[in-house]
Every structure is written in structure tokens, then in C-alpha cells.
Amino acid sequence: NGAFHPVNSSHLLEILTTAIYSFHMPLFILISGAVYAYCLQMGKYQEHLPFLKNKLLRLLFPYFFWGFFYVAPVMELLGLDQSGYFAYCWNGIVLSHNSRHLWYLFALFWIYVFVRLTRRVYYWGRSNMLCLSAAVFLMYPYVHVGFQISAAMRYQLYFVLGMLFHDYAGKQNRKLLLGG
């Protein structure tokens, strides 16, 4: 139902779609947080500039590439946007007001940036409650912010939970290995 509405609607399909949409992105972001914590544990992402370069190349480059060369042309060719290709590229892709299914790449980039900026609070002081509280507070943005920053704020909690899950699972594994 993203662009077209089915001729014959199915109540079962609507229930299934609603169920899947209730957990699939939080789960994806949670797994991303756990993988990020694992990578930190393995010694990756220690330097700021290589980390930023990695995320620019792995998240924003595909976002803009697919946005400009796939999403924008499809939106124009199917008549789903009437503003014109360049106007859609600016508003829909660059400002990310209608980036369709690519929104999560931009949001995930901002989540990584935020976690990177607050990483010392989490890893130095082990202030799990402080990190969780900040993430819960950020889930409810009071204003709409462009560039998918609002989406990043909304999903930040799941990323932090993924990091905490990785840490908790690691502690439990260490206890099992040590026999305690």
C-alpha cells in the first residue's frame, strides 16, 4: 500500500501487514545496535574519521545513489510526484521529506552519529539508565526535523537496547564459560 491501493482488500493481509510493521524496523535497529557494540568490542570504530567515512560510504552513498537514480525517476515516471525530477530530488531525497523506503539509511546514519557523540557516557561510566532515559526522551520529538533526524530520534532507543543486549549476552556467556 505504499503507492498503490489494492483493488481487492484483504482483512487478513491488513492484519499481517500491521503485525509485521509493528516490529520489523525496531528489530532491525536493535540488531544494528548489537552489531555496533560487538564491533566496538572487537576493536573496530576506534578512530572518529574512519568511522564517519565508513558510515558515509555504507549508508549515505547508497541512500543518495538509489534515491537519485531509482526512487526519483520511478516517482516521476509513475506520476506519483508532480513536482518534477529536480524538485523531487531536492525535497524528497536531499531533505528526505519523501525518500520512500530509503528513509532508514538516513535515520541509521544519524543514530550512529548520535551514539558516537554520546559513546563516552555509555562506555566510560556504564550509565545504562542515563542512556536509556535519553533514548526514551528522544523517541518523542516535539517538532518535525528534516533529514530523517526525527526518525533517528524515534528509533534511538532500539539501537541502545541492542547495545545493552550485546553487553548483557556477553556477560552471561562469560559467566557460563567461567562456571558461575
Backbone as CSV, one residue per row, in Angstrom:
resi,resn,N_x,N_y,N_z,CA_x,CA_y,CA_z,C_x,C_y,C_z
1,ASN,0.807,-1.210,0.000,0.000,0.000,0.000,0.842,1.263,0.000
2,GLY,2.137,1.163,-0.251,2.987,2.341,-0.209,2.644,3.369,-1.259
3,ALA,2.305,2.949,-2.459,1.999,3.889,-3.528,0.645,3.601,-4.164
4,PHE,0.298,2.337,-4.205,-0.953,1.937,-4.845,-1.828,1.216,-3.834
5,HIS,-3.108,1.352,-3.986,-4.043,0.657,-3.115,-4.624,-0.538,-3.873
6,PRO,-4.668,-1.710,-3.232,-5.154,-2.902,-3.926,-6.642,-2.775,-4.287
7,VAL,-6.987,-3.376,-5.403,-8.372,-3.365,-5.849,-9.225,-4.175,-4.887
8,ASN,-8.742,-5.355,-4.533,-9.451,-6.225,-3.583,-8.683,-6.209,-2.265
9,SER,-9.235,-5.557,-1.262,-8.537,-5.516,0.015,-8.766,-6.820,0.770
10,SER,-7.807,-7.179,1.574,-7.870,-8.407,2.348,-7.668,-8.057,3.821
11,HIS,-8.646,-8.386,4.648,-8.542,-8.106,6.076,-7.375,-8.879,6.695
12,LEU,-7.187,-10.129,6.284,-6.083,-10.943,6.793,-4.741,-10.328,6.411
13,LEU,-4.625,-9.855,5.177,-3.383,-9.226,4.727,-3.118,-7.926,5.504
14,GLU,-4.165,-7.175,5.814,-4.004,-5.952,6.611,-3.508,-6.277,8.015
15,ILE,-4.047,-7.320,8.621,-3.610,-7.729,9.962,-2.150,-8.176,9.929
16,LEU,-1.805,-8.992,8.935,-0.435,-9.467,8.794,0.528,-8.300,8.574
17,THR,0.155,-7.371,7.701,0.999,-6.209,7.423,1.181,-5.372,8.682
18,THR,0.125,-5.130,9.407,0.203,-4.355,10.650,1.104,-5.053,11.661
19,ALA,0.970,-6.357,11.778,1.805,-7.116,12.717,3.285,-7.005,12.345
20,ILE,3.604,-7.191,11.086,4.998,-7.113,10.648,5.558,-5.707,10.842
21,TYR,4.770,-4.694,10.477,5.235,-3.322,10.598,5.374,-2.872,12.049
22,SER,4.785,-3.586,12.991,4.902,-3.203,14.392,6.255,-3.573,14.989
23,PHE,6.986,-4.509,14.372,8.254,-4.919,14.973,9.440,-4.944,14.015
24,HIS,9.248,-4.911,12.711,10.381,-5.164,11.826,11.455,-4.081,11.879
25,MET,11.101,-2.807,11.927,12.125,-1.769,11.993,12.754,-1.674,13.386
26,PRO,11.974,-1.739,14.466,12.643,-1.770,15.774,13.623,-2.943,15.900
27,LEU,13.246,-4.109,15.366,14.137,-5.269,15.423,15.396,-5.032,14.588
28,PHE,15.252,-4.469,13.402,16.404,-4.172,12.552,17.355,-3.204,13.254
29,ILE,16.812,-2.160,13.857,17.639,-1.169,14.545,18.276,-1.785,15.787
30,LEU,17.548,-2.629,16.511,18.090,-3.318,17.681,19.274,-4.197,17.279
31,ILE,19.131,-4.933,16.202,20.226,-5.779,15.715,21.405,-4.919,15.298
32,SER,21.142,-3.777,14.676,22.220,-2.857,14.298,22.983,-2.392,15.529
33,GLY,22.274,-2.091,16.622,22.923,-1.679,17.859,23.773,-2.783,18.459
34,ALA,23.276,-4.014,18.419,24.039,-5.148,18.947,25.299,-5.386,18.112
35,VAL,25.180,-5.285,16.797,26.344,-5.474,15.922,27.359,-4.353,16.144
36,TYR,26.865,-3.122,16.322,27.759,-1.997,16.596,28.534,-2.242,17.895
37,ALA,27.855,-2.677,18.955,28.521,-2.964,20.225,29.541,-4.092,20.060
38,TYR,29.197,-5.097,19.275,30.127,-6.195,19.001,31.372,-5.676,18.284
39,CYS,31.166,-4.829,17.280,32.300,-4.265,16.539,33.193,-3.438,17.454
40,LEU,32.594,-2.667,18.354,33.397,-1.907,19.311,34.203,-2.849,20.198
41,GLN,33.581,-3.929,20.621,34.262,-4.904,21.471,35.437,-5.541,20.726
42,MET,35.307,-5.714,19.432,36.359,-6.319,18.626,37.447,-5.310,18.213
43,GLY,37.291,-4.064,18.647,38.314,-3.063,18.367,38.079,-2.217,17.128
44,LYS,36.943,-2.370,16.483,36.638,-1.544,15.314,36.105,-0.189,15.771
45,TYR,36.087,0.736,14.840,35.486,2.057,15.049,36.146,2.859,16.161
46,GLN,37.438,2.695,16.361,38.119,3.445,17.415,38.427,4.876,16.992
47,GLU,38.711,5.082,15.726,39.047,6.409,15.212,37.788,7.086,14.678
48,HIS,37.662,8.380,14.929,36.462,9.113,14.526,36.325,9.262,13.010
49,LEU,37.356,9.707,12.336,37.240,9.969,10.898,37.024,8.702,10.066
50,PRO,37.767,7.617,10.309,37.456,6.387,9.560,36.040,5.875,9.821
51,PHE,35.556,6.039,11.044,34.196,5.633,11.367,33.199,6.445,10.546
52,LEU,33.373,7.759,10.533,32.476,8.630,9.779,32.538,8.318,8.285
53,LYS,33.742,8.094,7.771,33.901,7.742,6.352,33.172,6.428,6.042
54,ASN,33.310,5.455,6.933,32.641,4.169,6.760,31.130,4.347,6.670
55,LYS,30.563,5.120,7.575,29.110,5.312,7.586,28.632,6.152,6.406
56,LEU,29.432,7.120,5.986,29.080,7.893,4.791,29.039,6.983,3.564
57,LEU,30.047,6.142,3.416,30.114,5.258,2.251,29.081,4.136,2.304
58,ARG,28.801,3.610,3.476,27.908,2.455,3.579,26.443,2.814,3.751
59,LEU,26.160,4.052,4.173,24.763,4.448,4.383,24.328,5.593,3.479
60,LEU,25.058,6.701,3.503,24.599,7.866,2.742,24.876,7.758,1.250
61,PHE,25.979,7.165,0.859,26.227,6.996,-0.578,25.130,6.150,-1.227
62,PRO,24.786,4.971,-0.667,23.669,4.213,-1.269,22.343,4.963,-1.204
63,TYR,22.115,5.692,-0.123,20.878,6.462,0.009,20.733,7.434,-1.161
64,PHE,21.756,8.249,-1.389,21.676,9.243,-2.459,21.722,8.599,-3.842
65,PHE,22.534,7.566,-4.016,22.615,6.901,-5.316,21.252,6.335,-5.711
66,TRP,20.670,5.517,-4.840,19.382,4.901,-5.159,18.267,5.933,-5.177
67,GLY,18.375,6.947,-4.350,17.358,7.998,-4.346,17.313,8.753,-5.660
68,PHE,18.488,9.180,-6.149,18.552,9.978,-7.381,18.313,9.136,-8.639
69,PHE,18.803,7.893,-8.635,18.769,7.101,-9.865,17.710,6.008,-9.903
70,TYR,16.984,5.826,-8.812,15.898,4.843,-8.823,14.593,5.452,-8.316
71,VAL,14.600,5.918,-7.059,13.349,6.396,-6.454,12.793,7.596,-7.209
72,ALA,13.600,8.618,-7.423,13.107,9.839,-8.094,12.592,9.540,-9.502
73,PRO,13.330,8.803,-10.337,12.783,8.500,-11.675,11.481,7.692,-11.615
74,VAL,11.403,6.716,-10.709,10.182,5.908,-10.594,9.012,6.782,-10.144
75,MET,9.246,7.655,-9.183,8.183,8.550,-8.713,7.675,9.426,-9.856
76,GLU,8.583,9.897,-10.688,8.192,10.756,-11.810,7.521,9.949,-12.924
77,LEU,8.106,8.806,-13.281,7.555,8.002,-14.376,6.169,7.452,-14.051
78,LEU,5.927,7.118,-12.805,4.618,6.586,-12.416,3.625,7.685,-12.059
79,GLY,4.079,8.923,-12.102,3.192,10.040,-11.802,2.831,10.157,-10.326
80,LEU,3.672,9.622,-9.448,3.404,9.676,-8.014,3.845,10.996,-7.394
81,ASP,4.601,11.781,-8.156,5.014,13.100,-7.709,4.887,14.040,-8.897
82,GLN,4.306,15.175,-8.664,4.041,16.112,-9.754,4.994,17.298,-9.762
83,SER,5.980,17.309,-8.885,6.832,18.489,-8.741,7.959,18.564,-9.758
84,GLY,8.268,17.489,-10.428,9.395,17.452,-11.358,10.581,16.740,-10.720
85,TYR,11.442,16.198,-11.568,12.551,15.372,-11.094,13.460,16.126,-10.129
86,PHE,13.935,17.316,-10.521,14.899,18.039,-9.684,14.266,18.528,-8.381
87,ALA,13.030,18.972,-8.437,12.345,19.399,-7.214,12.139,18.203,-6.285
88,TYR,11.782,17.041,-6.858,11.618,15.851,-6.022,12.961,15.434,-5.423
89,CYS,14.022,15.493,-6.230,15.343,15.137,-5.703,15.711,16.020,-4.515
90,TRP,15.423,17.314,-4.611,15.755,18.221,-3.510,14.875,17.956,-2.291
91,ASN,13.569,18.002,-2.469,12.655,17.855,-1.337,12.534,16.415,-0.854
92,GLY,12.391,15.495,-1.788,12.161,14.100,-1.417,13.399,13.371,-0.965
93,ILE,14.532,13.626,-1.642,15.748,12.867,-1.351,16.712,13.659,-0.462
94,VAL,17.148,14.837,-0.893,18.139,15.594,-0.115,17.576,15.985,1.252
95,LEU,16.408,16.623,1.262,15.794,16.991,2.543,15.093,15.810,3.203
96,SER,14.922,14.737,2.445,14.348,13.470,2.903,12.919,13.613,3.423
97,HIS,12.128,14.417,2.731,10.719,14.545,3.108,9.864,13.415,2.534
98,ASN,10.369,12.758,1.471,9.619,11.654,0.867,10.607,10.705,0.188
99,SER,11.501,10.147,0.993,12.536,9.275,0.426,12.081,7.829,0.312
100,ARG,10.778,7.618,0.542,10.162,6.296,0.413,10.881,5.271,1.283
101,HIS,11.235,4.136,0.719,11.807,3.039,1.501,13.262,3.272,1.898
102,LEU,13.882,4.348,1.455,15.281,4.616,1.797,15.440,5.383,3.108
103,TRP,14.351,5.802,3.724,14.413,6.663,4.908,15.314,6.097,5.999
104,TYR,15.310,4.775,6.161,16.031,4.171,7.274,17.541,4.339,7.145
105,LEU,18.073,4.469,5.919,19.515,4.671,5.757,19.953,5.995,6.357
106,PHE,19.182,7.048,6.059,19.487,8.362,6.619,19.306,8.340,8.138
107,ALA,18.231,7.735,8.611,17.974,7.660,10.053,19.078,6.878,10.763
108,LEU,19.492,5.761,10.183,20.537,4.952,10.802,21.859,5.715,10.842
109,PHE,22.145,6.507,9.824,23.341,7.341,9.842,23.316,8.269,11.056
110,TRP,22.186,8.952,11.285,22.093,9.878,12.418,22.148,9.138,13.751
111,ILE,21.606,7.938,13.803,21.701,7.153,15.034,23.163,6.868,15.347
112,TYR,23.914,6.458,14.341,25.345,6.203,14.546,26.067,7.466,15.003
113,VAL,25.742,8.598,14.399,26.386,9.861,14.787,26.068,10.182,16.240
114,PHE,24.801,10.067,16.612,24.410,10.366,17.992,25.101,9.421,18.971
115,VAL,25.104,8.132,18.676,25.741,7.165,19.562,27.233,7.446,19.653
116,ARG,27.813,7.832,18.542,29.243,8.154,18.538,29.530,9.349,19.450
117,LEU,28.647,10.341,19.407,28.841,11.530,20.232,28.615,11.242,21.718
118,THR,27.748,10.296,22.028,27.431,10.001,23.430,28.094,8.705,23.910
119,ARG,28.926,8.145,23.118,29.544,6.854,23.421,30.329,6.863,24.724
120,ARG,31.004,7.951,24.997,31.812,8.025,26.220,30.935,7.928,27.468
121,VAL,29.750,8.496,27.426,28.834,8.398,28.566,28.471,6.938,28.795
122,TYR,28.198,6.226,27.717,27.776,4.836,27.825,28.924,3.928,28.256
123,TYR,30.082,4.064,27.600,31.158,3.114,27.841,32.100,3.493,28.977
124,TRP,32.217,4.767,29.306,33.090,5.115,30.421,32.400,4.872,31.751
125,GLY,31.219,5.422,31.898,30.544,5.356,33.186,29.597,4.186,33.301
126,ARG,29.385,3.490,32.228,28.400,2.407,32.223,27.058,2.913,32.746
127,SER,26.692,4.118,32.302,25.431,4.727,32.714,24.304,4.223,31.835
128,ASN,23.944,2.971,32.000,22.900,2.388,31.167,21.572,3.106,31.343
129,MET,21.219,3.444,32.568,19.946,4.115,32.808,19.932,5.507,32.182
130,LEU,21.062,6.200,32.230,21.150,7.522,31.610,20.966,7.410,30.101
131,CYS,21.614,6.438,29.487,21.484,6.231,28.041,20.057,5.846,27.668
132,LEU,19.472,4.956,28.445,18.095,4.549,28.175,17.131,5.716,28.352
133,SER,17.327,6.501,29.395,16.454,7.656,29.629,16.552,8.657,28.500
134,ALA,17.769,8.934,28.053,17.952,9.870,26.937,17.296,9.328,25.677
135,ALA,17.451,8.034,25.428,16.861,7.431,24.231,15.336,7.470,24.289
136,VAL,14.750,7.226,25.462,13.295,7.293,25.601,12.821,8.722,25.378
137,PHE,13.528,9.686,25.952,13.170,11.095,25.765,13.221,11.477,24.286
138,LEU,14.227,10.992,23.579,14.380,11.330,22.164,13.341,10.654,21.278
139,MET,12.681,9.621,21.789,11.682,8.919,20.977,10.496,9.794,20.615
140,TYR,10.268,10.821,21.382,9.075,11.644,21.191,9.456,13.064,20.777
141,PRO,9.892,13.223,19.535,10.267,14.573,19.088,9.023,15.467,19.034
142,TYR,9.196,16.678,19.480,8.080,17.617,19.526,7.933,18.399,18.233
143,VAL,8.960,18.410,17.432,8.904,19.100,16.140,9.409,18.142,15.067
144,HIS,8.924,18.335,13.867,9.418,17.515,12.757,10.726,18.117,12.258
145,VAL,11.740,17.321,12.236,13.044,17.754,11.770,13.337,17.000,10.486
146,GLY,13.873,17.684,9.494,14.193,17.048,8.222,15.370,16.098,8.321
147,PHE,15.762,15.584,7.206,16.916,14.687,7.068,16.763,13.408,7.884
148,GLN,15.552,13.021,8.212,15.243,11.816,8.989,15.809,11.857,10.406
149,ILE,16.117,13.040,10.897,16.586,13.159,12.281,15.467,12.767,13.241
150,SER,14.228,13.105,12.915,13.100,12.710,13.766,12.982,11.191,13.845
151,ALA,13.168,10.519,12.712,13.113,9.049,12.710,14.272,8.473,13.524
152,ALA,15.440,9.087,13.407,16.593,8.630,14.189,16.301,8.769,15.674
153,MET,15.688,9.872,16.057,15.345,10.082,17.464,14.327,9.047,17.932
154,ARG,13.374,8.735,17.067,12.324,7.778,17.413,12.885,6.361,17.595
155,TYR,13.905,5.993,16.810,14.434,4.630,16.857,15.704,4.488,17.684
156,GLN,16.221,5.580,18.237,17.442,5.549,19.028,17.351,4.548,20.180
157,LEU,16.203,4.466,20.817,16.020,3.560,21.948,16.334,2.119,21.555
158,TYR,15.871,1.688,20.403,16.087,0.302,19.980,17.571,0.026,19.733
159,PHE,18.279,1.020,19.218,19.713,0.875,18.992,20.431,0.703,20.330
160,VAL,20.110,1.558,21.303,20.714,1.465,22.639,20.357,0.129,23.288
161,LEU,19.102,-0.310,23.125,18.713,-1.619,23.666,19.526,-2.742,23.026
162,GLY,19.807,-2.631,21.736,20.651,-3.616,21.066,22.052,-3.638,21.645
163,MET,22.593,-2.448,21.934,23.917,-2.381,22.560,23.886,-3.030,23.950
164,LEU,22.841,-2.708,24.712,22.707,-3.290,26.049,22.522,-4.805,25.978
165,PHE,21.746,-5.265,24.999,21.549,-6.703,24.816,22.882,-7.389,24.547
166,HIS,23.698,-6.799,23.681,25.014,-7.378,23.396,25.853,-7.455,24.658
167,ASP,25.861,-6.366,25.427,26.644,-6.365,26.665,26.130,-7.405,27.652
168,TYR,24.809,-7.486,27.801,24.214,-8.456,28.722,24.509,-9.888,28.269
169,ALA,24.339,-10.161,26.984,24.606,-11.505,26.459,26.072,-11.862,26.654
170,GLY,26.954,-10.899,26.458,28.380,-11.152,26.664,28.693,-11.483,28.106
171,LYS,28.070,-10.785,29.040,28.281,-11.068,30.464,27.772,-12.459,30.813
172,GLN,26.618,-12.819,30.266,26.069,-14.143,30.547,26.970,-15.242,29.973
173,ASN,27.499,-15.020,28.777,28.415,-16.009,28.179,29.684,-16.143,28.993
174,ARG,30.224,-15.020,29.498,31.421,-15.088,30.325,31.149,-15.869,31.617
175,LYS,29.969,-15.671,32.200,29.619,-16.411,33.417,29.558,-17.907,33.133
176,LEU,28.971,-18.270,31.998,28.882,-19.702,31.657,30.267,-20.293,31.428
177,LEU,31.139,-19.535,30.750,32.485,-20.041,30.477,33.304,-20.171,31.744
178,LEU,33.063,-19.285,32.704,33.817,-19.334,33.956,33.188,-20.264,34.978
179,GLY,32.046,-20.838,34.620,31.402,-21.804,35.504,30.603,-21.166,36.633
180,GLY,30.163,-19.954,36.447,29.462,-19.299,37.553,28.166,-18.781,37.137
